Amino acid sequence: MGTDQYHEPPSELSAETRTFARMCASLSEEAEAIGWYVQRISVEPDAASRAIMQDSLGEEFKHFSMELEFLLRKTPEWREMARGILFTDGDIVAHGEASEAAATDNE
């Protein structure tokens, strides 16, 4: 098993922390794959090939979303911040700043 996602000796980390690190690595990998598919789709001239890639892109986004939800469930303070940012209209940065302030005021 690879240990590249760890910045501390894996044997010193709890099982929960190792799982959390794995999910963070998986989230990053899914985001990277999403970027690759978007690039490939944008230049692919064959319609059938693009359709397959679009389907694959949807799978990557589904996995990204599930991993993000897992991480948010494990970190209530992140979830609280995300609630103020995700699925909102308006200025994303302003929502982020307000959400962070609200979440850290509760600590």
C-alpha positions in Angstrom: 0.0 0.0 0.0 1.3 3.4 -0.9 1.9 6.0 1.7 2.4 9.1 -0.5 -0.7 10.8 0.9 0.8 10.9 4.4 3.0 13.6 5.8 3.5 11.9 9.1 4.5 8.2 9.7 1.4 6.1 8.9 2.0 3.9 11.9 1.7 6.9 14.2 -1.7 7.9 12.7 -5.0 6.6 13.9 -7.1 4.5 11.6 -9.6 7.3 11.4 -6.9 9.8 10.3 -5.6 7.4 7.7 -9.1 6.9 6.3 -9.6 10.7 6.2 -6.3 11.1 4.4 -7.3 8.4 1.8 -10.5 10.2 1.2 -8.7 13.5 0.7 -6.4 11.9 -1.8 -9.3 10.3 -3.6 -11.1 13.6 -3.8 -8.0 15.2 -5.3 -7.7 12.4 -7.8 -11.3 12.7 -8.8 -10.9 16.5 -9.3 -7.9 15.9 -11.5 -9.7 13.3 -13.5 -12.6 15.7 -14.0 -10.2 18.3 -15.4 -8.7 15.7 -17.8 -12.1 14.7 -19.1 -13.2 18.3 -19.6 -10.1 18.9 -21.6 -10.4 15.7 -23.7 -14.1 16.3 -24.4 -13.4 19.9 -25.6 -11.0 18.6 -28.3 -12.5 15.3 -29.2 -14.0 15.4 -32.8 -15.8 12.0 -32.6 -19.3 12.3 -31.2 -19.5 8.7 -30.0 -16.1 9.1 -28.2 -17.3 12.4 -26.6 -20.5 10.7 -25.4 -18.5 8.0 -23.7 -16.2 10.5 -22.1 -19.2 12.6 -21.0 -20.5 9.4 -19.3 -17.2 8.9 -17.6 -17.0 12.5 -16.5 -20.4 12.1 -14.8 -19.0 9.1 -12.9 -15.9 11.0 -11.8 -18.2 13.9 -10.6 -20.4 11.4 -8.7 -17.4 10.0 -6.9 -16.0 13.5 -6.2 -19.4 14.4 -4.7 -19.6 11.3 -2.5 -16.0 11.8 -1.2 -16.7 15.4 -0.4 -19.9 14.4 1.4 -17.9 11.8 3.4 -15.3 14.4 4.4 -18.0 17.0 5.3 -19.8 14.4 7.5 -16.5 13.8 9.4 -15.8 17.5 9.9 -18.8 19.4 11.2 -17.0 22.8 11.0 -16.3 22.2 7.3 -19.9 21.2 6.8 -21.1 24.4 8.4 -18.8 26.5 6.2 -19.9 24.6 3.1 -23.6 25.2 3.9 -23.0 28.9 3.6 -21.2 28.6 0.2 -22.6 25.7 -1.7 -25.8 26.0 -3.7 -26.1 29.7 -3.2 -26.4 32.6 -5.6 -24.3 35.7 -5.5 -20.7 36.4 -4.7 -18.9 33.1 -3.8 -16.0 34.8 -2.0 -18.3 36.9 0.1 -20.4 33.8 1.0 -17.1 32.1 1.9 -15.9 34.9 4.1 -19.3 35.1 5.9 -19.6 31.4 6.2 -16.1 31.0 7.7 -16.7 33.8 10.2 -20.0 32.2 11.3 -18.4 28.8 11.6 -15.5 30.0 13.6 -17.7 32.2 15.9 -19.3 28.9 17.0 -16.0 27.5 18.3 
